[in-house]
C-alpha cells in the first residue's frame, strides 16, 4: 500500500513536473567492478567511423568517440558499504531514464502551453495531459520501490531545475502542491527536496555522469 501511495504522488509530480557488518576490508570501485555490479551500460553513443574530413588538403578518416570521465577510485571499508553504494547505483540506472523522460515531457508541455491562446485552452490541455500521462506512466511508477520513488523526486529537480513541489504549484496551483507535499511527508518524503550534487548527492551525481557517458 505504501509503495502504491508513493508511486501516486510521484506521478502527480511527474505531470508538471544491508547486510550484517563484516570484517573491515578495502574494496575498490573501478570500471570492471562497476560493470560487474551494475550490468551493461543503459545508454549507447554513436561511436565509430563517421566518414572522412579534409585536413591540409588531405582526406583522412573521421571517427567519433564517446567522452571518457575519470574519477578517483572509490574505496569502501567493507562489503556492506560497497553493497549499499551499488544498490544506489542500480536504483539510479532504473530511475534516471524516467526522470529524463519527465524532463522532455515537461519541456514539450511548456512549449505547447505557451502557444495556446487563453486560459481556457490551457486548462483543457493540462487536463488532457494529466489523463494521458496517468495512463502512460502509472504502471511503471507502481513498480518503483519506496527508495526509488524518493530518488525520482530528487532527479526531477536535477533534470528540470525545479522541485516537484514547484512544478505542481506552477502548473496545478498552490493548493494541490501543498496537499501532495503533506501527503508525501506522512511517508518520510518531501516534494520540496532539492538535488545537491556537491554534498548530499555527490555519489549519485558521479553515477549519473558515468551513466550519461555510457560507462555504467
C-alpha positions as a printed NumPy array, in Angstrom:
array([[  0.   ,   0.   ,   0.   ],
       [  2.816,   2.414,   0.892],
       [  4.509,   1.667,  -2.427],
       [  1.331,   2.404,  -4.336],
       [  0.804,   5.7  ,  -2.489],
       [  4.39 ,   6.821,  -3.062],
       [  4.079,   5.964,  -6.761],
       [  0.902,   8.04 ,  -6.967],
       [  2.413,  11.223,  -5.563],
       [  5.475,  10.777,  -7.761],
       [  3.098,  10.584, -10.717],
       [  1.473,  13.831,  -9.635],
       [  4.913,  15.429,  -9.547],
       [  5.573,  13.964, -12.975],
       [  2.63 ,  15.721, -14.511],
       [  4.443,  19.074, -14.34 ],
       [  6.68 ,  18.492, -13.462],
       [ 22.245,  -4.418,   4.283],
       [ 23.85 ,  -6.837,   5.172],
       [ 25.384,  -7.686,   8.569],
       [ 28.716,  -5.938,   9.204],
       [ 31.819,  -7.816,   8.148],
       [ 35.467,  -7.57 ,   8.936],
       [ 36.956,  -4.277,   7.692],
       [ 38.5  ,  -4.548,   4.242],
       [ 39.144,  -2.185,   1.353],
       [ 37.034,  -2.658,  -1.753],
       [ 37.825,  -0.546,  -4.811],
       [ 35.117,   0.619,  -7.213],
       [ 36.842,   0.575, -10.584],
       [ 35.308,   0.257, -14.052],
       [ 35.397,  -3.54 , -14.024],
       [ 33.707,  -3.675, -10.611],
       [ 31.083,  -1.147, -11.73 ],
       [ 30.207,  -3.297, -14.739],
       [ 30.092,  -6.46 , -12.648],
       [ 27.781,  -4.892, -10.051],
       [ 25.502,  -2.796, -12.282],
       [ 25.436,  -4.672, -15.591],
       [ 25.792,  -3.277, -19.084],
       [ 25.519,   0.467, -19.767],
       [ 21.96 ,   1.647, -20.385],
       [ 22.929,   4.429, -22.812],
       [ 24.867,   3.886, -26.006],
       [ 26.548,   6.584, -28.032],
       [ 27.445,   6.875, -31.668],
       [ 30.979,   5.552, -31.632],
       [ 32.823,   4.509, -34.75 ],
       [ 33.587,   5.501, -38.31 ],
       [ 31.77 ,   8.706, -39.334],
       [ 33.222,   9.361, -42.772],
       [ 36.153,  11.47 , -43.866],
       [ 37.284,  15.076, -43.446],
       [ 39.754,  17.233, -45.324],
       [ 42.817,  18.33 , -43.378],
       [ 45.571,  20.339, -45.044],
       [ 44.375,  19.156, -48.436],
       [ 44.378,  15.504, -47.429],
       [ 41.301,  13.327, -46.915],
       [ 41.514,  11.44 , -43.645],
       [ 39.076,   9.11 , -41.858],
       [ 36.946,  10.542, -39.085],
       [ 35.973,   8.519, -36.023],
       [ 33.564,   9.616, -33.301],
       [ 34.479,   8.606, -29.751],
       [ 32.483,   8.878, -26.54 ],
       [ 33.621,  11.138, -23.734],
       [ 35.503,   9.252, -21.039],
       [ 35.159,  10.506, -17.467],
       [ 37.929,   9.879, -14.99 ],
       [ 37.093,   9.795, -11.292],
       [ 39.188,   8.877,  -8.31 ],
       [ 38.561,   5.258,  -7.361],
       [ 36.047,   4.81 ,  -4.58 ],
       [ 37.388,   2.772,  -1.692],
       [ 34.888,   1.079,   0.601],
       [ 35.785,  -0.086,   4.086],
       [ 33.519,  -3.134,   3.969],
       [ 31.379,  -5.275,   1.714],
       [ 28.307,  -3.773,   3.358],
       [ 29.387,  -0.256,   2.376],
       [ 30.099,  -1.357,  -1.197],
       [ 26.758,  -3.156,  -1.382],
       [ 24.936,  -0.004,  -0.287],
       [ 26.651,   2.069,  -2.972],
       [ 25.885,  -0.389,  -5.752],
       [ 22.286,  -0.679,  -4.612],
       [ 22.009,   3.085,  -5.059],
       [ 23.757,   2.838,  -8.447],
       [ 21.283,   0.227,  -9.671],
       [ 18.367,   2.319,  -8.432],
       [ 19.746,   5.269, -10.393],
       [ 20.018,   3.201, -13.562],
       [ 16.355,   2.294, -13.207],
       [ 15.005,   5.721, -12.225],
       [ 17.211,   8.152, -14.163],
       [ 15.734,   7.329, -17.608],
       [ 12.275,   8.071, -16.188],
       [ 13.489,  11.45 , -14.91 ],
       [ 14.89 ,  12.228, -18.375],
       [ 11.538,  11.354, -19.95 ],
       [  9.782,  13.592, -17.426],
       [ 12.095,  16.457, -18.375],
       [ 11.328,  16.025, -22.069],
       [  7.597,  15.757, -21.374],
       [  7.575,  18.931, -19.284],
       [  9.601,  20.828, -21.888],
       [  7.127,  19.742, -24.559],
       [  4.154,  20.706, -22.369],
       [  5.576,  24.148, -21.653],
       [  6.196,  24.838, -25.34 ],
       [  2.647,  23.774, -26.191],
       [  1.114,  25.817, -23.354],
       [  2.941,  28.94 , -24.499],
       [  1.372,  28.551, -27.941],
       [ -2.218,  28.319, -26.641],
       [ -4.335,  31.479, -26.884],
       [ -6.061,  31.66 , -23.484],
       [ -6.517,  30.158, -20.011],
       [ -9.467,  28.012, -21.07 ],
       [ -7.432,  26.312, -23.773],
       [ -4.508,  25.826, -21.402],
       [ -6.696,  24.297, -18.692],
       [ -8.221,  21.895, -21.199],
       [ -4.772,  20.892, -22.418],
       [ -3.465,  20.287, -18.89 ],
       [ -6.471,  18.152, -18.052],
       [ -5.948,  16.082, -21.179],
       [ -2.229,  15.7  , -20.48 ],
       [ -2.923,  14.567, -16.911],
       [ -5.186,  11.798, -18.168],
       [ -2.738,  10.649, -20.842],
       [  0.275,  10.708, -18.532],
       [ -1.564,   8.723, -15.885],
       [ -2.281,   6.02 , -18.444],
       [  1.284,   6.053, -19.773],
       [  3.322,   6.164, -16.573],
       [  1.214,   4.757, -13.756],
       [  2.123,   1.09 , -14.494],
       [  5.854,   1.923, -14.445],
       [  5.759,   4.076, -11.334],
       [  3.78 ,   1.487,  -9.393],
       [  6.746,  -0.856,  -9.792],
       [  9.172,   1.51 ,  -8.068],
       [ 10.296,   0.76 ,  -4.544],
       [  9.947,   3.389,  -1.822],
       [ 13.61 ,   4.414,  -2.097],
       [ 13.377,   4.594,  -5.898],
       [ 10.337,   6.862,  -5.613],
       [ 12.196,   9.235,  -3.283],
       [ 15.159,   9.194,  -5.672],
       [ 12.88 ,  10.099,  -8.562],
       [ 11.723,  13.212,  -6.699],
       [ 15.336,  14.397,  -6.419],
       [ 16.194,  13.554, -10.002],
       [ 13.188,  15.527, -11.234],
       [ 14.754,  18.552,  -9.539],
       [ 18.099,  17.772, -11.207],
       [ 16.64 ,  17.422, -14.703],
       [ 14.051,  20.191, -14.568],
       [ 15.932,  22.614, -12.304],
       [ 12.722,  22.811, -10.308],
       [ 11.448,  20.721,  -7.406],
       [  8.38 ,  18.546,  -7.811],
       [  6.578,  20.866,  -5.386],
       [  7.344,  23.92 ,  -7.501],
       [  6.311,  22.122, -10.691],
       [  2.93 ,  21.226,  -9.215],
       [  2.486,  24.736,  -7.793],
       [  3.368,  26.363, -11.106],
       [  1.074,  24.283, -13.293],
       [ -1.608,  22.966, -10.936],
       [ -1.782,  25.56 ,  -8.17 ],
       [ -0.528,  26.056,  -4.629],
       [ -3.355,  24.095,  -3.006],
       [ -2.55 ,  20.856,  -4.817],
       [  1.168,  21.38 ,  -4.256],
       [  0.671,  21.756,  -0.525],
       [ -1.769,  18.859,  -0.348],
       [  0.515,  16.396,  -2.113],
       [  3.579,  17.51 ,  -0.205],
       [  1.761,  16.976,   3.084],
       [  0.682,  13.561,   1.864],
       [  4.269,  12.704,   0.924],
       [  5.579,  13.808,   4.317],
       [  3.467,  11.133,   6.005],
       [  5.782,   8.587,   4.408],
       [  9.027,  10.416,   5.108],
       [  9.355,  12.069,   1.703],
       [  9.186,  15.67 ,   0.535],
       [  8.293,  17.098,  -2.851],
       [ 10.431,  20.122,  -1.912],
       [ 13.582,  18.01 ,  -1.751],
       [ 16.374,  19.559,  -3.794],
       [ 19.182,  17.791,  -5.587],
       [ 22.613,  18.552,  -4.118],
       [ 25.387,  17.293,  -6.438],
       [ 28.17 ,  18.812,  -4.349],
       [ 27.415,  17.262,  -0.948],
       [ 24.409,  15.053,  -0.206],
       [ 24.077,  13.641,  -3.731],
       [ 27.707,  13.655,  -4.856],
       [ 27.829,   9.871,  -5.315],
       [ 24.517,   9.979,  -7.176],
       [ 25.956,  12.661,  -9.475],
       [ 29.027,  10.502, -10.064],
       [ 26.817,   7.594, -11.092],
       [ 24.695,   9.748, -13.392],
       [ 27.724,  11.192, -15.176],
       [ 29.06 ,   7.656, -15.718],
       [ 25.642,   6.561, -16.981],
       [ 25.353,   9.516, -19.35 ],
       [ 28.786,   8.791, -20.815],
       [ 27.922,   5.127, -21.352],
       [ 30.469,   3.928, -18.794],
       [ 27.942,   2.484, -16.364]])
